[in-house]
Amino acid sequence: MQEILPGVFHWTSFHEGIGEKVHSYLLTGNEAAFLIDPREPSEGLDWFLDHGPPAHAYLTNRHHFRHSDRFARAFNTVVWCHREGLHEFRQGEVVRPFEHGDELPGGLTALEVGALCPEETALFIPRHGGIVSLGDSLIRSGSELCFVPDAFMGDDPDGVKRGLRMSLGRLLLERDFRHLLLAHGKPIIQEGKEALRLYLSSWEA
């Protein structure tokens, strides 16, 4: 567990389903504490008792439910996913819907990404000069940003990439931010917007 910015905690855990480490976040502060794409950390759930039990958990897409149910049972955490992803939850999971453009508890805004799946969401948090959290729309392999492999993009990878470039390009234009939190890959602190701009510009060269 690492505090990467004041009140912003990051950790990794091994996801057995995909055979690699994934990344989760907790944001605390004056407003309700919330999780992004949560899995239980190695410190266990008791760690959260000393750092503000999370009131909410936000999924950047339906596949990132991960360990949300553990937090819901332990802390009555309310789990949120975009409405278009709710069909995934048919085993008794309690998930509350949001729409793109909604302002959500904790002071964040859900922004449309789409392209990969209708519910793919970027979360904008107006703290520390601006924070953006991305799910599967952009990953980090080592130190390099990249899209997910074509095998995960359905029947039209080129079309999905065009859609992602449009959505992420719009994010660059419409939001001021410094930090980039990723569900797959280490977060980029201070230089997140510039890293995203450079990656997208490489596609236009």
C-alpha positions as CSV (number, residue, x, y, z in Angstrom):
1,M,0.0,0.0,0.0
2,Q,1.5,3.3,-1.1
3,E,0.3,6.9,-0.6
4,I,1.1,8.3,-4.0
5,L,-0.5,11.7,-3.3
6,P,-2.0,13.1,-0.1
7,G,-5.1,10.9,0.5
8,V,-4.6,8.8,-2.6
9,F,-3.5,5.2,-2.0
10,H,-2.4,2.7,-4.6
11,W,-1.8,-1.0,-4.3
12,T,-1.3,-4.1,-6.6
13,S,-2.6,-7.6,-6.2
14,F,-2.4,-10.7,-8.3
15,H,-5.5,-11.4,-10.4
16,E,-5.8,-15.2,-10.8
17,G,-8.3,-14.8,-13.7
18,I,-5.9,-13.0,-16.0
19,G,-2.6,-14.2,-14.5
20,E,-1.1,-10.8,-13.7
21,K,-1.0,-8.0,-11.2
22,V,-3.7,-5.4,-11.3
23,H,-4.0,-2.0,-9.7
24,S,-6.5,-0.5,-7.2
25,Y,-6.9,2.8,-5.5
26,L,-8.5,4.4,-2.4
27,L,-9.1,8.2,-2.2
28,T,-9.8,9.7,1.2
29,G,-10.3,13.3,2.3
30,N,-13.0,15.7,3.3
31,E,-15.6,13.9,1.2
32,A,-16.6,10.3,1.3
33,A,-13.7,7.8,0.9
34,F,-14.0,5.7,-2.3
35,L,-12.3,2.9,-4.1
36,I,-11.6,2.5,-7.8
37,D,-11.5,-1.0,-9.3
38,P,-10.9,-2.6,-5.9
39,R,-9.2,-5.8,-4.9
40,E,-8.3,-6.7,-1.4
41,P,-4.7,-5.7,-0.6
42,S,-2.2,-7.9,1.1
43,E,-2.7,-5.8,4.3
44,G,-6.3,-7.1,4.5
45,L,-9.5,-5.3,5.0
46,D,-8.6,-4.2,8.5
47,W,-6.2,-1.7,7.1
48,F,-9.2,0.4,5.9
49,L,-10.4,0.8,9.5
50,D,-7.6,3.2,10.1
51,H,-7.8,5.1,6.8
52,G,-11.5,5.8,6.4
53,P,-13.7,2.8,5.5
54,P,-14.7,3.3,1.9
55,A,-18.3,4.5,1.4
56,H,-18.2,3.8,-2.4
57,A,-16.5,1.7,-5.0
58,Y,-16.4,2.8,-8.6
59,L,-15.9,0.4,-11.5
60,T,-14.4,1.7,-14.7
61,N,-16.1,-1.1,-16.5
62,R,-18.2,-4.2,-15.6
63,H,-15.1,-6.5,-15.6
64,H,-13.5,-4.7,-12.7
65,F,-15.9,-5.8,-9.9
66,R,-13.0,-7.7,-8.6
67,H,-13.3,-7.9,-4.7
68,S,-16.0,-5.2,-4.4
69,D,-18.3,-7.7,-2.7
70,R,-15.8,-8.1,0.2
71,F,-15.9,-4.3,0.8
72,A,-19.6,-4.2,0.5
73,R,-19.9,-6.9,3.2
74,A,-17.3,-5.4,5.5
75,F,-18.1,-1.7,5.2
76,N,-21.5,-1.4,3.5
77,T,-19.6,0.0,0.6
78,V,-21.9,1.0,-2.3
79,V,-20.7,-0.4,-5.6
80,W,-21.2,1.6,-8.8
81,C,-21.0,0.8,-12.5
82,H,-22.3,2.5,-15.6
83,R,-25.8,1.3,-16.4
84,E,-24.7,-0.4,-19.6
85,G,-22.6,-2.9,-17.7
86,L,-25.2,-4.0,-15.2
87,H,-26.2,-7.1,-17.2
88,E,-22.9,-8.6,-15.9
89,F,-24.2,-8.8,-12.4
90,R,-26.7,-11.7,-12.1
91,Q,-25.3,-13.6,-9.1
92,G,-26.8,-11.4,-6.4
93,E,-24.2,-8.6,-6.6
94,V,-25.7,-5.2,-5.6
95,V,-24.4,-2.6,-8.0
96,R,-25.8,0.9,-8.4
97,P,-25.9,2.5,-11.9
98,F,-24.5,5.8,-13.0
99,E,-24.6,7.5,-16.4
100,H,-21.7,9.2,-18.2
101,G,-21.6,12.8,-17.2
102,D,-22.9,12.1,-13.7
103,E,-21.2,13.8,-10.7
104,L,-20.8,11.1,-8.1
105,P,-20.4,10.9,-4.3
106,G,-16.8,11.7,-3.3
107,G,-16.6,14.6,-5.8
108,L,-15.7,12.7,-9.0
109,T,-17.3,12.8,-12.5
110,A,-17.9,9.8,-14.7
111,L,-16.7,10.5,-18.3
112,E,-17.6,8.5,-21.4
113,V,-14.8,6.5,-23.1
114,G,-16.8,3.7,-24.7
115,A,-15.2,2.0,-27.8
116,L,-14.0,-1.1,-26.0
117,C,-17.5,-1.6,-24.4
118,P,-20.4,0.8,-23.9
119,E,-19.8,1.3,-20.2
120,E,-16.0,2.0,-20.4
121,T,-15.6,5.0,-18.1
122,A,-12.9,7.5,-17.2
123,L,-13.2,9.0,-13.7
124,F,-12.2,12.6,-13.2
125,I,-11.3,13.7,-9.7
126,P,-10.6,17.4,-9.2
127,R,-7.8,17.1,-6.6
128,H,-4.1,17.8,-6.7
129,G,-4.4,19.6,-10.0
130,G,-6.7,16.9,-11.5
131,I,-6.7,13.1,-11.5
132,V,-8.0,10.8,-14.2
133,S,-8.5,7.1,-13.6
134,L,-8.7,4.8,-16.6
135,G,-9.8,1.1,-16.8
136,D,-9.1,-0.9,-19.9
137,S,-9.0,2.0,-22.4
138,L,-5.3,2.5,-21.8
139,I,-2.8,0.3,-20.0
140,R,0.9,0.6,-19.1
141,S,3.3,-2.2,-20.1
142,G,6.5,-1.5,-18.2
143,S,7.0,2.3,-18.6
144,E,5.1,2.5,-21.9
145,L,1.4,3.4,-22.4
146,C,-0.4,1.3,-24.9
147,F,-3.8,0.0,-25.8
148,V,-4.9,-3.6,-24.9
149,P,-3.9,-6.3,-27.4
150,D,-6.0,-6.6,-30.5
151,A,-7.3,-10.0,-29.3
152,F,-9.3,-8.1,-26.6
153,M,-10.8,-5.6,-29.1
154,G,-13.5,-7.8,-30.8
155,D,-13.9,-8.1,-34.5
156,D,-12.7,-4.5,-35.4
157,P,-9.6,-3.6,-33.5
158,D,-8.8,-0.7,-35.8
159,G,-12.3,0.7,-35.2
160,V,-11.9,0.3,-31.5
161,K,-8.6,2.1,-31.5
162,R,-10.0,5.0,-33.5
163,G,-12.8,5.3,-31.0
164,L,-10.4,5.2,-28.1
165,R,-8.2,7.9,-29.7
166,M,-11.2,10.1,-30.1
167,S,-12.4,9.6,-26.6
168,L,-9.1,10.1,-24.9
169,G,-8.3,13.0,-27.2
170,R,-11.5,14.7,-26.0
171,L,-10.4,14.0,-22.5
172,L,-7.2,15.9,-23.1
173,L,-9.0,18.9,-24.5
174,E,-11.8,19.1,-22.0
175,R,-10.1,18.3,-18.6
176,D,-7.1,19.7,-16.8
177,F,-5.3,17.0,-14.9
178,R,-1.8,16.0,-13.9
179,H,-2.1,12.5,-12.7
180,L,-3.2,9.3,-14.4
181,L,-4.4,6.3,-12.4
182,L,-4.4,3.0,-14.3
183,A,-6.2,-0.3,-13.6
184,H,-3.4,-2.1,-15.5
185,G,-0.1,-0.5,-14.9
186,K,1.6,1.9,-12.5
187,P,0.1,5.3,-12.1
188,I,1.7,8.3,-13.6
189,I,2.1,11.1,-11.1
190,Q,2.5,14.8,-12.2
191,E,3.2,13.9,-15.9
192,G,0.0,11.9,-16.6
193,K,-1.6,14.3,-19.1
194,E,1.7,14.8,-21.0
195,A,2.2,11.1,-21.2
196,L,-1.3,10.6,-22.6
197,R,-0.8,13.5,-25.1
198,L,2.5,12.0,-26.3
199,Y,1.0,8.5,-26.7
200,L,-1.9,9.8,-28.7
201,S,0.3,12.0,-30.8
202,S,2.4,9.0,-31.8
203,W,-0.7,7.5,-33.5
204,E,-1.1,10.6,-35.5
205,A,2.5,10.8,-36.8
